Amino acid sequence: MAKQVATRRLLTPTGGYLQGYDYTLNPFVGCAYGCKYCYVQALPVARLRSERWGTYADAKPMDAGSFLRELRRAKQRGGTRIFMSSSTDPYQPLEWRIGATRTLLTAMQSVPELLDFLFVQTRSPLVARDAEILAALRHRILVSVTLETDQEDVRRRFAPRAPTVRARVRAIEALRAHGIPVQVAIAPLLPCSTDFPRLVADLADFAAIDDWFIGDGSNGRRSRALGVEQWYLPHERAAWYHPAKGRSFAELLAAQMPRDRIFLHQQGFLPPDMRLPFDERIDPQDA
């Protein structure tokens, strides 16, 4: 039986890394994908349960009417720029059965004027199930699908319970076929083939690139604490595990798609009107 967790509200005021958004929206507590590198496992939310992070995902109670009242109050107080989701994936395997995220999207579709902007961050091909709903909101959303590599063996090493590369590619293609703006989030950038930049350019309207250093919010200390180096093969470590790799990959990608559609680190996860392409920002290591 699906477990529900008690919660008084679904919209959580935000700031910090997610500056530019008014709220985060997390339909689940926990995440069944359990990616080895997930930053959330180092946050307080991961210590609220005795189970190891990555072994559970519980749905929050979903009522469309209650959520719309909450959204309406938020709109009256100010903006409704929403990031879904910051501490889970909104398309957990459990979503197939209970439709928690679908309930929220359907509610927003019914009164679109209450929504200023919605950023949907996922790695699940299940997002394609909701393509028609997302298409109805296409002028108010950006769907960002994580695709860290095009190599299935690498995916299995770093995120063994996450959806396959091919399944995610098919989902992105389905979203694009519905006219939905889609970003590929290469976050974190993992070892990949020389064909990967071309694949990303063919798939995406935008690309966001992140790494273990700037992207982990602590100059690489959080990534080192998670032990990410151990998952690289010896010949990969020197080539891929260093701070300059994100920018060098952005240059490779820029040979395949417009430079102003490529974003590094935090910029790739901000609302579109706040983002600076990688040519227009300076990374700390470049300063």
C-alpha positions as a LaTeX table, in Angstrom:
\begin{tabular}{lrrr}
\hline
Residue & $x$ (\AA) & $y$ (\AA) & $z$ (\AA) \\
\hline
Met1 & 0.00 & 0.00 & 0.00 \\
Ala2 & 1.25 & 3.49 & $-0.85$ \\
Lys3 & 2.18 & 5.42 & 2.25 \\
Gln4 & 1.15 & 9.03 & 2.69 \\
Val5 & 2.91 & 11.61 & 4.83 \\
Ala6 & 1.19 & 14.35 & 6.77 \\
Thr7 & 1.73 & 17.86 & 5.45 \\
Arg8 & $-0.07$ & 21.13 & 5.94 \\
Arg9 & 0.96 & 22.69 & 2.67 \\
Leu10 & 2.49 & 21.73 & $-0.63$ \\
Leu11 & 4.09 & 25.03 & $-1.65$ \\
Thr12 & 7.25 & 25.80 & 0.31 \\
Pro13 & 8.80 & 29.31 & 0.13 \\
Thr14 & 12.28 & 29.14 & $-1.32$ \\
Gly15 & 15.46 & 31.13 & $-1.90$ \\
Gly16 & 19.22 & 30.56 & $-1.95$ \\
Tyr17 & 20.22 & 28.32 & $-4.84$ \\
Leu18 & 16.67 & 28.57 & $-6.18$ \\
Gln19 & 16.55 & 32.34 & $-6.10$ \\
Gly20 & 14.06 & 33.61 & $-8.60$ \\
Tyr21 & 11.45 & 31.07 & $-7.56$ \\
Asp22 & 8.73 & 31.79 & $-5.04$ \\
Tyr23 & 8.08 & 28.19 & $-4.06$ \\
Thr24 & 9.26 & 24.63 & $-4.35$ \\
Leu25 & 6.72 & 21.87 & $-4.91$ \\
Asn26 & 7.61 & 18.33 & $-3.82$ \\
Pro27 & 4.78 & 15.80 & $-4.32$ \\
Phe28 & 6.81 & 13.07 & $-2.59$ \\
Val29 & 9.05 & 12.65 & 0.42 \\
Gly30 & 12.13 & 10.61 & $-0.41$ \\
Cys31 & 13.23 & 9.25 & $-3.77$ \\
Ala32 & 13.26 & 5.66 & $-4.96$ \\
Tyr33 & 15.86 & 6.29 & $-7.66$ \\
Gly34 & 18.64 & 6.50 & $-5.07$ \\
Cys35 & 21.31 & 7.98 & $-7.33$ \\
Lys36 & 24.63 & 7.53 & $-5.56$ \\
Tyr37 & 25.62 & 11.16 & $-6.06$ \\
Cys38 & 22.33 & 12.78 & $-4.96$ \\
Tyr39 & 23.00 & 15.95 & $-2.96$ \\
Val40 & 19.74 & 15.59 & $-1.02$ \\
Gln41 & 21.13 & 12.68 & 1.02 \\
Ala42 & 23.43 & 15.19 & 2.75 \\
Leu43 & 20.58 & 17.55 & 3.66 \\
Pro44 & 18.45 & 17.54 & 6.84 \\
Val45 & 15.40 & 16.25 & 4.96 \\
Ala46 & 17.22 & 12.96 & 4.39 \\
Arg47 & 17.62 & 12.47 & 8.14 \\
Leu48 & 13.93 & 12.69 & 9.00 \\
Arg49 & 13.50 & 8.95 & 8.45 \\
Ser50 & 15.44 & 6.01 & 9.80 \\
Glu51 & 15.59 & 4.35 & 6.37 \\
Arg52 & 18.54 & 5.03 & 4.11 \\
Trp53 & 17.94 & 7.77 & 1.55 \\
Gly54 & 17.10 & 6.30 & $-1.82$ \\
Thr55 & 15.16 & 3.33 & $-0.44$ \\
Tyr56 & 11.75 & 4.97 & $-0.04$ \\
Ala57 & 9.38 & 7.50 & $-1.61$ \\
Asp58 & 6.10 & 8.40 & 0.06 \\
Ala59 & 3.35 & 10.51 & $-1.48$ \\
Lys60 & 2.02 & 13.63 & 0.16 \\
Pro61 & $-1.77$ & 13.86 & 0.42 \\
Met62 & $-3.15$ & 15.28 & $-2.82$ \\
Asp63 & $-6.38$ & 17.21 & $-3.12$ \\
Ala64 & $-6.78$ & 19.39 & $-6.19$ \\
Gly65 & $-9.17$ & 21.81 & $-4.51$ \\
Ser66 & $-6.90$ & 22.37 & $-1.51$ \\
Phe67 & $-3.90$ & 22.86 & $-3.74$ \\
Leu68 & $-5.72$ & 25.43 & $-5.90$ \\
Arg69 & $-6.74$ & 27.37 & $-2.80$ \\
Glu70 & $-3.11$ & 27.35 & $-1.69$ \\
Leu71 & $-1.98$ & 28.44 & $-5.15$ \\
Arg72 & $-4.58$ & 31.21 & $-5.24$ \\
Arg73 & $-3.41$ & 32.54 & $-1.86$ \\
Ala74 & 0.18 & 32.45 & $-3.09$ \\
Lys75 & $-0.78$ & 34.41 & $-6.21$ \\
Gln76 & $-2.53$ & 37.04 & $-4.08$ \\
Arg77 & 0.56 & 37.41 & $-1.90$ \\
Gly78 & 2.89 & 37.83 & $-4.87$ \\
Gly79 & 4.38 & 35.55 & $-7.53$ \\
Thr80 & 3.90 & 31.88 & $-8.29$ \\
Arg81 & 7.17 & 30.83 & $-9.85$ \\
Ile82 & 7.48 & 27.20 & $-8.82$ \\
Phe83 & 10.35 & 24.69 & $-8.92$ \\
Met84 & 9.14 & 21.07 & $-9.02$ \\
Ser85 & 10.95 & 19.38 & $-7.40$ \\
Ser86 & 13.90 & 20.32 & $-5.20$ \\
Ser87 & 14.22 & 17.31 & $-2.87$ \\
Thr88 & 12.61 & 14.49 & $-4.84$ \\
Asp89 & 11.74 & 13.54 & $-8.40$ \\
Pro90 & 8.11 & 14.42 & $-9.20$ \\
Tyr91 & 7.87 & 11.27 & $-11.31$ \\
Gln92 & 8.65 & 8.54 & $-8.81$ \\
Pro93 & 7.82 & 4.95 & $-9.82$ \\
Leu94 & 4.89 & 5.27 & $-7.40$ \\
Glu95 & 3.49 & 8.04 & $-9.61$ \\
Trp96 & 2.46 & 5.42 & $-12.18$ \\
Arg97 & $-0.16$ & 4.20 & $-9.74$ \\
Ile98 & $-1.27$ & 7.16 & $-7.64$ \\
Gly99 & $-0.87$ & 10.16 & $-9.98$ \\
Ala100 & 0.13 & 12.71 & $-7.33$ \\
Thr101 & 2.06 & 14.91 & $-9.76$ \\
Arg102 & $-0.62$ & 14.50 & $-12.41$ \\
Thr103 & $-3.20$ & 15.77 & $-9.90$ \\
Leu104 & $-1.15$ & 18.93 & $-9.35$ \\
Leu105 & $-0.57$ & 19.53 & $-13.06$ \\
Thr106 & $-4.23$ & 19.01 & $-13.88$ \\
Ala107 & $-5.17$ & 21.52 & $-11.20$ \\
Met108 & $-2.76$ & 24.09 & $-12.61$ \\
Gln109 & $-4.05$ & 23.45 & $-16.11$ \\
Ser110 & $-7.61$ & 24.17 & $-14.94$ \\
Val111 & $-6.70$ & 27.69 & $-13.75$ \\
Pro112 & $-3.52$ & 28.57 & $-15.66$ \\
Glu113 & $-3.67$ & 32.26 & $-14.75$ \\
Leu114 & $-2.68$ & 31.32 & $-11.19$ \\
Leu115 & 0.66 & 30.00 & $-12.42$ \\
Asp116 & 3.46 & 32.41 & $-13.33$ \\
Phe117 & 6.04 & 29.75 & $-14.21$ \\
Leu118 & 6.70 & 26.08 & $-13.50$ \\
Phe119 & 10.09 & 24.39 & $-13.79$ \\
Val120 & 9.71 & 20.59 & $-13.87$ \\
Gln121 & 12.92 & 18.73 & $-13.03$ \\
Thr122 & 12.90 & 14.95 & $-13.54$ \\
Arg123 & 14.87 & 11.97 & $-14.80$ \\
Ser124 & 11.83 & 9.79 & $-15.38$ \\
Pro125 & 10.31 & 8.84 & $-18.74$ \\
Leu126 & 6.93 & 8.92 & $-17.00$ \\
Val127 & 6.89 & 12.67 & $-17.62$ \\
Ala128 & 5.84 & 11.86 & $-21.20$ \\
Arg129 & 2.58 & 10.43 & $-19.89$ \\
Asp130 & 1.53 & 13.99 & $-19.01$ \\
Ala131 & 2.57 & 15.50 & $-22.34$ \\
Glu132 & $-0.92$ & 16.75 & $-23.19$ \\
Ile133 & $-1.29$ & 18.53 & $-19.85$ \\
Leu134 & 2.19 & 20.01 & $-20.09$ \\
Ala135 & 1.51 & 21.11 & $-23.66$ \\
Ala136 & $-1.51$ & 23.07 & $-22.46$ \\
Leu137 & 0.84 & 24.94 & $-20.10$ \\
Arg138 & 3.69 & 25.26 & $-22.62$ \\
His139 & 3.94 & 29.05 & $-22.34$ \\
Arg140 & 4.34 & 28.83 & $-18.56$ \\
Ile141 & 6.70 & 25.87 & $-18.13$ \\
Leu142 & 10.10 & 24.40 & $-18.84$ \\
Val143 & 10.61 & 20.65 & $-18.48$ \\
Ser144 & 14.19 & 19.74 & $-17.57$ \\
Val145 & 15.16 & 16.09 & $-18.00$ \\
Thr146 & 18.41 & 14.85 & $-16.46$ \\
Leu147 & 20.67 & 13.02 & $-18.91$ \\
Glu148 & 24.15 & 12.87 & $-17.42$ \\
Thr149 & 25.66 & 10.59 & $-20.07$ \\
Asp150 & 24.80 & 8.65 & $-23.18$ \\
Gln151 & 26.63 & 5.56 & $-21.91$ \\
Glu152 & 24.43 & 2.96 & $-20.24$ \\
Asp153 & 27.32 & 1.34 & $-18.36$ \\
Val154 & 28.19 & 4.70 & $-16.81$ \\
Arg155 & 24.56 & 5.30 & $-15.87$ \\
Arg156 & 24.42 & 1.93 & $-14.11$ \\
Arg157 & 27.57 & 2.71 & $-12.18$ \\
Phe158 & 26.45 & 6.10 & $-10.83$ \\
Ala159 & 22.66 & 5.71 & $-10.77$ \\
Pro160 & 21.80 & 2.00 & $-10.96$ \\
Arg161 & 18.10 & 2.40 & $-10.10$ \\
Ala162 & 17.46 & 5.39 & $-12.36$ \\
Pro163 & 15.70 & 5.05 & $-15.73$ \\
Thr164 & 17.81 & 4.02 & $-18.70$ \\
Val165 & 19.38 & 6.47 & $-21.11$ \\
Arg166 & 17.21 & 5.27 & $-23.98$ \\
Ala167 & 13.98 & 5.61 & $-22.01$ \\
Arg168 & 14.82 & 9.21 & $-21.14$ \\
Val169 & 15.72 & 10.03 & $-24.74$ \\
Arg170 & 12.36 & 8.67 & $-25.92$ \\
Ala171 & 10.55 & 10.74 & $-23.30$ \\
Ile172 & 12.31 & 13.93 & $-24.41$ \\
Glu173 & 11.40 & 13.19 & $-28.01$ \\
Ala174 & 7.76 & 12.71 & $-27.01$ \\
Leu175 & 7.69 & 16.01 & $-25.12$ \\
Arg176 & 9.23 & 17.89 & $-28.03$ \\
Ala177 & 6.69 & 16.33 & $-30.39$ \\
His178 & 3.99 & 18.02 & $-28.30$ \\
Gly179 & 5.68 & 21.42 & $-28.59$ \\
Ile180 & 6.79 & 21.46 & $-24.95$ \\
Pro181 & 10.00 & 23.40 & $-24.21$ \\
Val182 & 12.58 & 20.90 & $-22.98$ \\
Gln183 & 15.97 & 21.25 & $-21.38$ \\
Val184 & 18.53 & 18.46 & $-21.07$ \\
Ala185 & 20.20 & 18.69 & $-17.67$ \\
Ile186 & 23.68 & 17.22 & $-17.90$ \\
Ala187 & 23.92 & 17.34 & $-14.15$ \\
Pro188 & 26.32 & 16.10 & $-13.10$ \\
Leu189 & 28.35 & 15.65 & $-16.27$ \\
Leu190 & 29.54 & 12.04 & $-16.35$ \\
Pro191 & 31.86 & 10.22 & $-18.74$ \\
Cys192 & 30.23 & 10.06 & $-22.16$ \\
Ser193 & 30.98 & 9.42 & $-25.80$ \\
Thr194 & 32.11 & 11.98 & $-28.37$ \\
Asp195 & 28.61 & 11.76 & $-29.86$ \\
Phe196 & 26.90 & 13.04 & $-26.72$ \\
Pro197 & 27.03 & 16.78 & $-27.62$ \\
Arg198 & 25.31 & 16.03 & $-30.93$ \\
Leu199 & 22.63 & 13.97 & $-29.17$ \\
Val200 & 21.93 & 16.78 & $-26.69$ \\
Ala201 & 21.74 & 19.37 & $-29.45$ \\
Asp202 & 19.30 & 17.22 & $-31.41$ \\
Leu203 & 17.10 & 16.61 & $-28.37$ \\
Ala204 & 16.91 & 19.86 & $-26.47$ \\
Asp205 & 15.80 & 23.46 & $-26.68$ \\
Phe206 & 18.26 & 24.23 & $-23.87$ \\
Ala207 & 21.13 & 22.50 & $-22.08$ \\
Ala208 & 22.21 & 22.88 & $-18.46$ \\
Ile209 & 25.64 & 21.58 & $-17.44$ \\
Asp210 & 26.73 & 20.99 & $-13.86$ \\
Asp211 & 29.68 & 19.34 & $-12.13$ \\
Trp212 & 30.92 & 18.04 & $-8.79$ \\
Phe213 & 32.65 & 21.27 & $-7.85$ \\
Ile214 & 30.63 & 24.46 & $-8.34$ \\
Gly215 & 27.47 & 22.42 & $-8.71$ \\
Asp216 & 27.60 & 20.80 & $-5.29$ \\
Gly217 & 27.41 & 24.18 & $-3.54$ \\
Ser218 & 30.55 & 23.63 & $-1.46$ \\
Asn219 & 33.43 & 23.83 & $-3.95$ \\
Gly220 & 33.51 & 20.05 & $-4.25$ \\
Arg221 & 33.62 & 19.19 & $-0.53$ \\
Arg222 & 30.13 & 17.68 & $-0.48$ \\
Ser223 & 30.93 & 15.56 & $-3.54$ \\
Arg224 & 34.17 & 14.33 & $-2.00$ \\
Ala225 & 32.30 & 13.42 & 1.19 \\
Leu226 & 29.94 & 11.27 & $-0.88$ \\
Gly227 & 32.95 & 9.50 & $-2.37$ \\
Val228 & 32.14 & 10.21 & $-6.00$ \\
Glu229 & 35.72 & 9.59 & $-7.13$ \\
Gln230 & 35.44 & 5.88 & $-6.35$ \\
Trp231 & 32.80 & 5.34 & $-9.05$ \\
Tyr232 & 35.12 & 6.43 & $-11.86$ \\
Leu233 & 37.25 & 3.88 & $-13.62$ \\
Pro234 & 40.97 & 4.65 & $-13.25$ \\
His235 & 41.32 & 5.92 & $-16.82$ \\
Glu236 & 38.26 & 8.19 & $-16.44$ \\
Arg237 & 39.23 & 10.02 & $-13.27$ \\
Ala238 & 41.86 & 12.40 & $-14.63$ \\
Ala239 & 39.88 & 13.10 & $-17.79$ \\
Trp240 & 36.50 & 13.77 & $-16.19$ \\
Tyr241 & 36.86 & 14.62 & $-12.50$ \\
His242 & 38.18 & 18.18 & $-12.55$ \\
Pro243 & 36.66 & 21.70 & $-12.29$ \\
Ala244 & 37.30 & 22.73 & $-15.90$ \\
Lys245 & 35.37 & 19.86 & $-17.44$ \\
Gly246 & 31.97 & 21.54 & $-17.36$ \\
Arg247 & 33.12 & 24.55 & $-19.33$ \\
Ser248 & 35.09 & 22.47 & $-21.81$ \\
Phe249 & 32.02 & 20.33 & $-22.44$ \\
Ala250 & 29.98 & 23.51 & $-22.94$ \\
Glu251 & 32.40 & 24.51 & $-25.69$ \\
Leu252 & 31.96 & 21.14 & $-27.40$ \\
Leu253 & 28.21 & 21.53 & $-27.15$ \\
Ala254 & 28.39 & 25.07 & $-28.55$ \\
Ala255 & 29.69 & 23.62 & $-31.80$ \\
Gln256 & 26.36 & 21.81 & $-32.13$ \\
Met257 & 23.74 & 24.26 & $-30.79$ \\
Pro258 & 23.39 & 28.03 & $-30.15$ \\
Arg259 & 25.65 & 29.26 & $-27.39$ \\
Asp260 & 22.90 & 31.33 & $-25.80$ \\
Arg261 & 20.95 & 28.15 & $-25.09$ \\
Ile262 & 23.73 & 26.60 & $-22.99$ \\
Phe263 & 23.91 & 27.29 & $-19.25$ \\
Leu264 & 26.38 & 26.35 & $-16.54$ \\
His265 & 25.66 & 25.38 & $-12.95$ \\
Gln266 & 22.98 & 27.38 & $-11.12$ \\
Gln267 & 22.11 & 29.37 & $-14.23$ \\
Gly268 & 20.61 & 26.28 & $-15.82$ \\
Phe269 & 18.01 & 25.95 & $-13.08$ \\
Leu270 & 16.81 & 29.53 & $-12.78$ \\
Pro271 & 13.70 & 30.92 & $-14.49$ \\
Pro272 & 14.46 & 31.67 & $-18.16$ \\
Asp273 & 14.30 & 35.44 & $-17.78$ \\
Met274 & 17.01 & 35.35 & $-15.08$ \\
Arg275 & 19.51 & 33.03 & $-16.74$ \\
Leu276 & 22.83 & 33.98 & $-18.26$ \\
Pro277 & 24.35 & 31.76 & $-20.97$ \\
Phe278 & 27.77 & 30.35 & $-20.23$ \\
Asp279 & 29.52 & 33.01 & $-22.32$ \\
Glu280 & 28.10 & 35.75 & $-20.08$ \\
Arg281 & 29.11 & 34.48 & $-16.68$ \\
Ile282 & 32.40 & 33.84 & $-14.88$ \\
Asp283 & 32.95 & 30.72 & $-12.85$ \\
Pro284 & 34.89 & 31.13 & $-9.59$ \\
Gln285 & 37.82 & 29.15 & $-10.98$ \\
Asp286 & 37.96 & 31.53 & $-13.98$ \\
Ala287 & 38.05 & 34.71 & $-11.92$ \\
\hline
\end{tabular}
